Amino acid sequence: MKKYFSLFFVAALVMGCNSGEKASDNNIDRKALLGRHNPHVEAIDSLAPMTVGNGGFAFTVDITGLQTFPERYKGGLCLTTQSDWGWYAEPNYLNVKPKDCLDKKGYAVPPKKGDAKDACDYYQQNPRRMNLGRIGFTGLDAALLSDADQTLDLYNGTLQSNFKYNGKPVQVTTSCDPELDMLAVSISCEDLLPVQLSFSYPSFEAEGDGGSWEPGDCVTELTSDGQCARISVKNHISRYFLSLNLKDAYIRQPAYNVYEIVPMKSSWSFTGQFRKERGEIKNDNSAASSLQATKAYWNSYWEQAGAVDLSACTDPRAAELERRIVLSQYLTAVQCAGSTPASSTGLSGNVNYGKFRMDELWWNEAHFALWGHPEMLNGTMDWFAGNVASAEDAAYKQGYLGARWPSVSSNSGVETPSESDVYQICQQASVVYLYELMRRAGYETLEPVLEAIKKTGMFMVRVASEDKNGNYNLVCQPLQKALGKDALNPSYELAAWFSALSMMANIESGNFRYLLVARDLNKPAVSPEGVYLPAYNVKKAYESKELTSGHPSVLGMFGMLPGNAAVDTLTMKKTLDKVIECWDWNSCSASDLAMAAMCATRLGEPEKAIELLLKQSDNSKWLAGGHNSLSGQNCYLTGNGALLSAVALMTAGWDKCESDAPGFPKDGKWDVKWEKINPLP
């Protein structure tokens, strides 16, 4: 959203002519669909906080509609205030550079000791995503809270939190502005409960809410002008600001780095805009006007978005699947559409210091283009355009031309040092694929983005090495990590290369090099029993526990990817059956299950597709608020995005697919209505 807000309405006109419409005779009633799944909680639940946001800024709250009880949510989903621009880097006292992390071959692999280790340590931890602040009622005792009733109104993008404190009713309305990184809060309370604002130093921990809340860790300064105020927050050389507009309230500072908004009437409101630049103290954005803008945005967003209505289905799994779809659309829209690629936790706390993994790029963001909102990929594509020079430098240091994108990175574009991730290359194909999905949806990007895509394709051509037979090999760390960093011709990566190079031939017509390399790529390895192997140098892939857990990436060859002449469907069916038989499904995440379901869909096995998509796994849980979670990671928005991409294929199909809703069984139990979803290649 944010700076792409005004583009959304223009894009909607274009997308209306390109989105899939083939299944529904009547338009799906979005308000009724969403209303069936508005998240609702009645008690403090550390796994069910609510989030409002605009794609690049998000505010996650507890049962009070604010961040009043952060300690009660530790170990669950964090109460955070995070943004796409809110990154912090420690002062670089040793003056290390990204090039100091590189080994002799140009890879950022951490050594055991020496100057390179110091550089790697620094860039593993920096930059890291900050928690911009806590905003919650002052000093409430959870034991005195009763009659809680909190509902997230999906259609309007607003949160209503009602409760009693010490027997007195409290009503809180919380929303996030669609264009500004700004909260709008309206409160009705007879007891005039003040709201506390507190700020933190960026945490040194890789995981958590992104803040270190010890007093005195950061420096703040208040400037007030009547009903408007500005708080400056400084951490070493980093600074950001919170601009406030207060109605029927005033601000005071009761303690160091702590501020309170004190109400003067029983009904009052405020807005709080977080910003990187100082700006004026004056803030004319009232809570009422921001709330109306939020409602208008979300109403339009949902009406233009793809939709799936499963209310007429009699299969008992349908209602839960519909819930997951709707809530995944909301959660990814409020947290995964900013000015950088999305991380697996979005803006709901940190894993790996809040950095994003490029091997999750496709799952995190492809669905936006498939579900009618390609404009929400703009920030990611602009990030690639803005970091193409460093990607070219990385490729050059490894002996290649073109742009080689980092495997794990941050807003800086610098590769995060790693023992194995730095050898991954699947992200190259994902970048091209995302661009192609935007192009197919009728959305035009700016010229710098196209140049970044061309440089990406150049690297893909160069990194494929020609063997003595004139065919091309790939050697890399595959998506399935257990195959090792020197896997020869991993099957998923071969298929991804073929697809991306074929797309590049359409994007950059006249460059026949793409088609020549794609044509001469080595074919995926096949075992004596007629199933695809995950790589050339792995012969007993289905007999090892280590190799039959985690990502079943061999299935990605035909499903999320369109396949090619080298992928035989009979062999692929045997492979799917083999994987179903021997895989440790409890080790699989929601993205793994989505990958398997997409494979089954393309193979014409809808019963297997729905079974795989909804398969129980210890490593994939679906929480009350709609979040997918991993074992040990309670927020895994990659799983939410993967579900949406899988359902897009299962409903809208793919180019020249002749079946309606090909991923759903035709047993009379699945009466699937869908609209405005784009088919996959």
C-alpha positions in Angstrom: 0.0 0.0 0.0 1.5 3.3 1.1 3.1 5.1 -1.8 1.4 2.7 -4.2 -2.0 3.6 -2.8 -2.9 6.0 -5.6 -1.6 3.5 -8.2 -4.0 0.8 -6.8 -7.1 2.3 -8.3 -5.5 2.7 -11.8 -4.1 -0.9 -11.6 -7.6 -2.1 -10.6 -8.9 -1.0 -14.0 -6.2 -2.9 -15.8 -6.5 -6.0 -13.7 -10.2 -6.2 -14.1 -9.7 -7.1 -17.7 -7.0 -9.8 -17.0 -8.2 -11.6 -13.9 -9.8 -15.0 -14.0 -13.6 -14.9 -14.0 -14.4 -18.4 -15.3 -16.1 -20.1 -12.4 -18.7 -17.8 -10.9 -22.0 -16.8 -12.5 -22.6 -14.2 -9.9 -20.1 -11.9 -8.1 -19.0 -13.2 -4.7 -20.4 -11.1 -1.9 -17.1 -10.0 -0.3 -18.7 -8.6 2.8 -20.5 -11.8 3.6 -17.4 -13.9 2.8 -15.2 -11.9 5.1 -17.8 -11.5 7.8 -17.8 -15.3 8.2 -14.2 -15.2 9.3 -13.6 -11.9 11.2 -11.2 -12.9 14.0 -12.8 -12.7 17.4 -11.2 -13.3 20.8 -12.6 -12.9 24.4 -9.5 -13.3 26.5 -5.8 -12.7 26.6 -4.3 -15.2 24.2 -0.6 -15.0 23.4 -1.2 -16.8 20.0 -4.0 -14.5 18.9 -3.0 -10.9 18.9 -4.4 -8.7 16.2 -2.6 -6.7 13.6 -3.5 -3.5 11.6 -1.1 -2.3 8.9 -0.6 -1.0 5.4 1.9 -3.5 4.0 5.0 -1.6 5.0 4.0 -0.7 8.6 2.2 -2.8 11.1 1.0 -2.5 14.7 0.2 -5.7 16.6 -2.0 -5.4 19.7 -3.4 -7.4 22.6 -6.9 -7.8 23.9 -7.1 -4.1 24.8 -6.6 -2.9 21.2 -3.2 -1.5 22.2 0.1 -3.0 23.5 -0.8 -3.0 27.2 0.4 -6.5 28.3 3.5 -7.3 26.2 4.9 -9.7 28.9 1.8 -11.8 28.6 2.5 -12.4 24.9 6.1 -13.5 25.2 6.5 -17.0 23.9 3.6 -16.4 21.6 3.2 -13.8 18.9 5.0 -10.6 19.8 3.3 -7.2 20.3 5.4 -5.1 17.9 5.4 -1.8 16.0 7.6 -2.4 12.9 8.1 -0.9 9.4 9.9 -1.6 6.2 12.2 1.4 6.8 12.8 0.7 10.6 16.3 -0.9 10.4 19.2 -0.2 12.6 23.0 -0.9 12.3 25.4 -0.7 15.2 28.3 1.8 14.7 30.9 0.1 12.6 33.8 0.7 14.9 36.1 -1.8 13.1 35.3 -0.2 9.8 34.6 -3.5 8.2 33.2 -3.7 4.7 31.0 -6.4 3.0 34.0 -7.4 0.9 35.9 -8.3 4.1 33.4 -11.2 4.5 34.3 -12.9 1.2 36.4 -16.0 0.8 38.7 -16.5 -2.2 35.8 -17.5 -4.4 33.7 -14.5 -3.5 31.3 -16.1 -1.0 30.5 -14.6 2.4 31.3 -17.8 4.4 32.2 -17.1 8.1 35.7 -18.3 9.0 36.7 -19.5 12.4 38.9 -16.5 13.3 40.5 -13.3 12.0 39.4 -10.1 10.5 37.0 -11.8 8.1 35.2 -13.3 11.2 34.8 -9.8 12.7 33.3 -8.6 9.4 31.0 -11.6 9.2 29.8 -11.2 12.8 28.9 -7.6 12.1 27.0 -8.3 8.9 25.2 -11.3 10.4 23.7 -9.0 13.0 23.4 -5.7 11.0 21.2 -4.2 9.9 18.4 -5.5 12.1 14.8 -4.6 12.2 13.7 -2.4 15.1 10.6 -2.3 17.3 9.6 1.4 16.9 7.8 1.6 20.2 5.1 0.4 22.5 1.7 2.1 22.9 -0.5 0.7 25.6 -2.7 1.7 28.6 -0.7 2.7 31.6 -0.4 0.3 34.5 -3.4 -1.9 33.9 -3.8 -5.1 36.0 -4.9 -8.0 33.8 -6.7 -9.5 36.8 -9.1 -6.5 36.7 -9.9 -7.0 33.0 -13.3 -8.7 32.3 -15.9 -9.1 29.6 -13.4 -8.8 26.7 -14.9 -8.8 23.2 -12.5 -8.1 20.4 -13.3 -8.3 16.6 -11.2 -7.5 13.6 -13.5 -6.2 10.9 -11.7 -7.5 7.8 -13.9 -5.7 5.2 -13.2 -2.3 6.8 -9.6 -3.0 8.1 -10.5 -1.9 11.6 -10.2 -3.4 15.1 -12.9 -3.0 17.8 -11.9 -3.9 21.3 -14.4 -3.8 24.1 -13.8 -4.8 27.7 -14.4 -3.8 31.3 -11.7 -2.6 33.6 -12.4 -2.6 37.3 -16.1 -3.0 36.2 -16.1 0.1 33.9 -16.7 -0.4 30.2 -13.8 0.6 27.8 -14.2 0.8 24.0 -11.2 1.1 21.7 -11.1 1.4 17.9 -7.7 0.8 16.2 -6.8 1.3 12.6 -3.8 2.0 10.4 -3.7 4.6 7.7 -3.4 3.2 4.2 -0.8 5.8 3.0 1.0 6.9 6.2 2.8 4.8 8.8 0.2 6.1 11.3 -2.1 4.6 13.9 -5.6 6.0 14.5 -7.0 5.2 18.0 -10.3 6.3 19.4 -11.1 5.5 23.1 -14.3 5.7 25.2 -13.8 5.2 28.9 -15.4 6.8 31.9 -12.3 6.4 34.1 -10.0 8.5 31.7 -7.3 5.8 31.4 -4.0 7.3 30.1 -2.0 5.7 27.3 1.8 5.1 27.7 4.4 5.5 25.0 7.7 3.8 25.5 10.8 3.3 23.3 13.6 0.7 23.1 17.1 0.2 21.9 17.2 -2.3 19.0 17.6 -5.8 20.4 20.8 -7.8 20.0 18.7 -10.9 19.9 18.1 -12.6 16.5 14.6 -13.5 17.6 11.9 -11.6 19.5 10.1 -8.3 19.3 13.1 -6.4 18.1 13.5 -4.2 21.2 15.7 -4.0 24.3 13.5 -2.4 26.9 16.0 -1.5 29.6 15.6 2.2 30.7 18.1 4.6 29.3 19.1 2.5 26.3 17.9 5.1 23.8 17.5 8.9 23.9 14.1 10.6 23.4 13.0 14.2 23.2 9.5 15.7 23.2 8.4 18.8 21.4 4.8 19.9 21.9 2.6 22.5 20.3 -0.9 22.3 21.8 -2.7 19.3 20.4 0.3 18.3 18.3 3.5 16.8 19.5 6.6 15.1 18.2 8.9 12.6 19.9 12.4 12.1 18.6 14.0 8.7 19.3 17.7 8.4 18.9 19.9 5.2 19.0 23.5 6.2 18.4 23.5 7.6 14.9 20.0 6.4 14.0 17.0 8.6 14.6 13.2 8.4 13.9 10.2 10.4 14.9 6.6 9.9 16.2 4.2 12.7 15.4 1.0 12.9 17.4 -2.3 14.5 16.9 -4.3 14.6 20.1 -8.1 15.3 20.5 -9.3 16.0 24.0 -6.1 14.8 25.5 -2.6 16.2 26.3 0.9 14.6 26.6 3.3 14.5 29.5 6.6 12.8 30.5 6.4 11.0 33.8 9.8 9.2 33.4 12.9 9.1 31.3 12.0 7.8 27.8 8.4 7.3 28.9 5.4 9.5 27.8 1.7 9.5 28.6 -1.2 10.7 26.6 -3.7 11.8 29.2 -7.4 12.1 28.3 -9.5 15.1 29.3 -12.9 13.7 28.3 -14.4 10.2 28.4 -14.3 10.0 24.6 -11.0 11.0 23.0 -8.7 10.0 20.2 -5.2 10.3 18.8 -3.1 9.5 15.8 0.6 8.6 15.9 2.6 8.7 12.7 6.0 7.1 12.7 8.4 8.6 10.2 12.1 8.4 9.3 12.3 12.1 8.7 11.7 14.8 11.2 8.8 16.6 9.6 6.7 19.4 11.1 5.3 19.2 14.6 1.9 20.0 13.2 -0.1 16.9 12.4 -3.5 17.5 10.9 -4.4 13.9 10.6 -7.3 13.2 12.9 -8.3 9.7 14.0 -11.7 10.2 12.4 -10.4 11.1 8.9 -7.8 8.4 9.0 -10.4 5.8 10.0 -12.5 6.8 7.0 -9.6 6.5 4.6 -8.8 3.1 6.0 -12.3 1.9 5.5 -12.4 3.2 1.9 -9.1 1.6 1.1 -10.0 -1.8 2.4 -13.5 -1.9 0.9 -11.9 -1.2 -2.5 -9.1 -3.6 -1.9 -11.4 -6.5 -1.2 -13.8 -5.8 -4.1 -10.8 -5.8 -6.5 -9.1 -8.8 -5.0 -9.5 -12.4 -6.0 -12.0 -14.4 -3.9 -13.0 -18.0 -3.2 -16.4 -18.9 -1.7 -16.6 -22.4 -0.3 -19.9 -21.9 1.6 -21.8 -24.3 -0.7 -19.3 -27.1 -0.2 -20.3 -30.1 2.0 -16.8 -31.4 2.6 -16.2 -30.8 6.3 -12.8 -29.3 5.5 -14.1 -26.5 3.4 -15.0 -24.0 6.1 -11.5 -24.1 7.6 -9.9 -23.8 4.2 -12.0 -20.7 3.4 -11.0 -19.2 6.8 -7.3 -19.8 6.0 -7.6 -18.2 2.6 -9.4 -15.1 3.8 -7.1 -14.5 6.8 -4.0 -15.2 4.7 -5.1 -12.5 2.2 -5.4 -10.0 5.1 -2.2 -10.9 7.0 0.0 -10.8 4.0 -1.5 -7.5 2.8 -0.9 -5.7 6.0 2.7 -7.0 6.6 4.3 -8.3 3.3 3.9 -5.5 0.8 6.5 -2.8 1.7 9.6 -1.4 0.1 11.7 -4.6 0.6 11.1 -8.3 0.1 9.0 -9.8 2.9 10.5 -11.8 5.7 8.8 -15.0 7.0 7.6 -13.1 10.1 6.4 -10.1 8.1 6.3 -7.2 10.6 5.3 -9.3 13.6 8.7 -9.7 15.3 12.1 -11.0 14.2 13.6 -14.2 13.2 17.3 -13.8 12.0 17.2 -10.1 13.0 14.2 -9.5 10.8 16.1 -10.2 7.6 14.4 -11.9 4.6 15.3 -15.2 3.0 15.2 -15.1 -0.8 14.4 -18.8 -1.1 11.1 -17.8 0.4 10.5 -14.9 -2.0 8.2 -16.7 -4.4 6.0 -18.1 -1.6 5.9 -14.7 0.2 4.8 -12.6 -2.7 3.8 -14.4 -5.9 0.2 -14.6 -4.6 -0.2 -10.8 -4.8 -0.1 -10.9 -8.6 -2.3 -14.1 -8.8 -5.0 -12.7 -6.5 -5.5 -9.4 -8.3 -3.0 -7.1 -6.6 0.3 -7.0 -8.6 0.9 -3.4 -7.5 1.8 -4.8 -4.1 4.9 -6.3 -5.6 6.2 -2.8 -6.5 8.2 -2.2 -3.4 10.0 -5.5 -3.8 10.8 -4.9 -7.5 12.0 -1.3 -6.6 14.3 -2.9 -4.0 15.8 -5.1 -6.7 16.2 -2.1 -9.0 17.9 -0.1 -6.3 20.3 -2.9 -5.4 21.3 -4.1 -8.8 24.8 -2.5 -8.6 25.7 -4.5 -5.5 24.3 -7.7 -7.0 26.4 -7.1 -10.1 29.4 -6.7 -7.9 28.6 -9.9 -6.1 28.4 -11.8 -9.4 31.7 -10.3 -10.6 33.6 -11.3 -7.5 32.4 -14.9 -8.1 33.5 -14.8 -11.7 30.2 -14.0 -13.5 28.5 -11.3 -15.3 25.0 -10.1 -14.4 23.3 -9.7 -11.1 23.5 -12.4 -8.4 21.0 -11.7 -5.6 21.8 -12.5 -2.0 20.2 -15.5 -0.3 19.6 -13.6 3.0 19.5 -9.9 3.2 18.0 -6.7 4.7 17.1 -3.2 3.5 20.9 -2.7 2.7 21.0 -5.4 0.0 24.2 -6.9 1.6 24.5 -10.7 1.7 24.2 -12.1 5.2 27.2 -14.4 5.8 26.3 -18.1 6.1 27.9 -21.6 5.9 25.5 -22.7 3.2 22.8 -20.2 2.2 25.3 -18.1 0.2 25.5 -21.0 -2.3 21.8 -20.9 -3.1 20.7 -19.6 -6.5 17.0 -20.5 -6.7 16.2 -16.9 -5.8 17.4 -15.8 -9.3 14.5 -17.7 -10.9 12.0 -16.4 -8.4 12.9 -12.8 -9.2 12.2 -13.4 -12.9 9.0 -15.4 -12.1 7.6 -12.5 -10.0 8.3 -10.0 -12.8 6.6 -12.3 -15.3 3.5 -12.6 -13.1 3.2 -8.8 -12.9 3.6 -8.6 -16.6 0.9 -11.2 -17.2 -1.4 -9.3 -14.9 -1.1 -6.3 -17.1 0.9 -4.2 -14.7 3.8 -2.2 -16.1 6.9 -1.6 -14.0 9.5 1.1 -14.4 12.6 0.8 -16.7 15.1 0.4 -13.8 13.2 -2.7 -12.7 13.4 -4.2 -16.2 17.1 -3.6 -16.3 17.5 -5.4 -13.0 15.5 -8.4 -14.5 17.8 -8.4 -17.6 20.9 -8.5 -15.3 19.3 -11.3 -13.4 18.8 -13.3 -16.6 22.4 -12.6 -17.6 23.7 -14.2 -14.5 21.5 -17.2 -14.9 22.9 -17.8 -18.4 26.5 -17.4 -17.2 26.3 -19.6 -14.0 25.1 -22.6 -16.1 28.4 -24.4 -17.0 28.7 -26.3 -20.2 29.8 -29.9 -20.0 31.8 -32.0 -22.5 28.6 -33.0 -24.3 27.5 -29.4 -24.9 24.8 -29.5 -22.2 24.6 -27.2 -19.2 25.0 -28.1 -15.5 24.0 -26.3 -12.3 26.0 -26.8 -9.2 24.6 -25.1 -6.1 23.1 -25.4 -2.6 19.6 -26.5 -3.5 16.3 -25.6 -1.8 16.5 -29.0 -0.2 19.5 -28.3 2.0 20.3 -31.8 2.9 21.6 -32.3 -0.6 24.6 -30.2 0.3 26.1 -27.0 -1.1 27.7 -28.7 -4.2 24.7 -30.6 -5.5 25.0 -31.4 -9.2 21.9 -30.6 -11.3 19.3 -30.5 -8.5 16.0 -31.2 -10.2 14.0 -28.3 -8.8 16.7 -25.8 -9.7 17.0 -27.2 -13.3 13.2 -26.8 -13.8 13.3 -23.3 -12.2 16.1 -22.4 -14.6 14.3 -23.7 -17.6 11.1 -21.8 -16.7 12.9 -18.5 -15.9 15.0 -18.6 -19.0 11.9 -19.2 -21.1 10.3 -16.3 -19.4 13.4 -14.1 -20.1 13.1 -15.0 -23.8 9.6 -13.4 -23.8 10.7 -10.4 -21.6 13.8 -9.7 -23.7 12.7 -10.8 -27.1 15.6 -11.2 -29.6 18.0 -12.6 -27.0 18.2 -16.2 -28.2 20.9 -17.1 -25.6 18.1 -17.7 -23.1 16.4 -20.3 -25.2 19.7 -22.0 -26.2 20.7 -22.5 -22.6 17.2 -23.6 -21.6 17.1 -26.1 -24.4 20.5 -27.6 -23.5 20.1 -27.8 -19.8 20.7 -31.4 -18.5 17.5 -33.3 -17.8 16.5 -34.2 -14.2 17.9 -37.5 -13.0 15.6 -40.5 -12.9 16.1 -43.6 -10.7 16.0 -47.2 -12.0 12.5 -47.5 -10.6 11.3 -44.6 -12.7 11.0 -41.7 -10.2 12.8 -38.4 -10.3 15.8 -38.0 -8.0 16.5 -34.6 -6.3 20.0 -34.3 -7.8 22.5 -36.2 -10.0 24.9 -37.1 -7.1 22.1 -38.5 -4.9 21.2 -42.1 -5.8 19.3 -43.4 -2.7 17.2 -40.3 -2.1 14.2 -42.1 -0.8 15.9 -44.5 1.5 17.5 -41.9 3.8 15.7 -40.2 6.7 17.7 -37.1 6.2 16.7 -36.9 2.5 13.0 -37.6 3.1 12.3 -34.7 5.4 11.9 -31.0 5.0 11.4 -29.5 1.5 10.2 -32.1 -1.0 11.6 -29.8 -3.7 11.6 -32.4 -6.4 7.8 -31.9 -6.5 8.3 -28.2 -7.3 9.5 -29.2 -10.8 5.8 -29.5 -11.8 3.3 -27.5 -9.9 4.6 -24.1 -8.8 6.7 -24.4 -11.9 5.0 -25.1 -15.3 7.3 -27.9 -16.2 8.9 -28.4 -19.6 9.5 -31.0 -22.3 12.1 -32.7 -20.1 9.5 -33.3 -17.3 7.5 -36.5 -18.0 4.1 -36.5 -16.4 4.1 -40.3 -15.9 7.4 -40.2 -14.1 6.2 -37.2 -12.1 3.1 -39.1 -11.0 5.3 -42.0 -9.8 7.5 -39.4 -8.0 4.5 -37.8 -6.3 3.3 -41.2 -5.1 6.8 -42.1 -3.9 7.1 -38.9 -1.9 3.7 -39.3 -0.4 4.6 -42.8 0.7 8.0 -42.2 2.3 8.2 -38.5 3.3 8.3 -37.3 6.9 5.3 -35.0 6.6 5.6 -33.9 10.2 8.8 -32.1 9.2 7.1 -30.2 6.4 6.0 -26.5 6.6 2.9 -25.1 5.0 5.0 -24.1 1.9 6.1 -27.7 1.5 2.5 -28.9 1.7 1.5 -26.2 -0.8 4.3 -27.3 -3.2 3.1 -30.9 -3.0 -0.6 -29.9 -3.5 0.3 -27.9 -6.6 2.2 -30.8 -8.1 -0.9 -33.0 -7.5 -3.1 -30.4 -9.1 -1.1 -30.2 -12.3 -1.0 -33.9 -12.5 -4.8 -34.1 -12.4 -5.0 -35.6 -8.9 -7.4 -33.2 -7.1 -8.1 -35.7 -4.2 -4.4 -35.8 -3.4 -4.1 -32.1 -3.9 -6.7 -31.2 -1.2 -5.4 -33.9 1.1 -1.8 -32.6 0.8 -2.8 -28.9 1.2 -4.7 -29.6 4.4 -2.4 -32.4 5.8 -1.7 -32.3 9.5 1.9 -31.6 10.3 3.8 -30.9 13.5 5.6 -28.2 11.5 2.5 -26.4 10.3 -0.2 -25.1 12.6 -3.0 -22.6 11.9 -3.7 -20.2 14.7 -7.0 -18.5 15.7 -5.9 -15.2 14.1 -5.0 -16.8 10.8 -1.3 -17.1 11.2 0.5 -20.2 10.0 3.2 -21.3 12.4 6.3 -23.5 12.3 7.6 -25.6 15.2 9.5 -23.0 17.3 8.3 -20.0 15.2 4.8 -18.9 15.9 4.5 -16.5 12.9 5.3 -18.0 9.5 3.6 -15.8 6.9 5.5 -17.7 4.2 3.0 -20.5 4.9 0.1 -18.1 4.4 1.4 -16.9 1.1 2.1 -20.4 -0.1 -1.5 -21.4 0.7 -2.7 -18.6 -1.5 -0.5 -19.5 -4.4 -1.6 -23.1 -4.2 -5.3 -22.2 -4.1 -4.8 -19.9 -7.1 -3.5 -22.9 -9.1 -6.3 -25.1 -7.7 -9.0 -22.7 -8.8 -7.8 -20.7 -11.8 -5.5 -23.4 -13.1 -2.8 -22.5 -15.6 -2.4 -21.5 -19.3 -4.5 -23.8 -21.5 -5.9 -25.7 -18.5 -9.4 -26.9 -19.6 -10.7 -27.9 -16.1 -12.5 -25.5 -13.8 -11.0 -25.5 -10.3 -8.7 -28.4 -11.2 -7.3 -28.8 -7.7 -10.7 -29.6 -6.1 -12.3 -33.1 -6.2 -15.3 -33.6 -8.5 -17.1 -35.7 -5.9 -20.1 -33.5 -5.4 -18.7 -32.1 -2.1 -16.7 -29.2 -3.5 -19.0 -26.6 -5.0 -16.2 -24.0 -5.5 -17.0 -20.4 -6.5 -14.1 -18.2 -7.4 -13.3 -15.0 -9.3 -10.6 -12.5 -10.2 -7.8 -15.0 -9.7 -5.1 -15.2 -12.4 -4.0 -18.5 -13.8 -0.3 -19.5 -13.5 2.0 -20.0 -16.4 
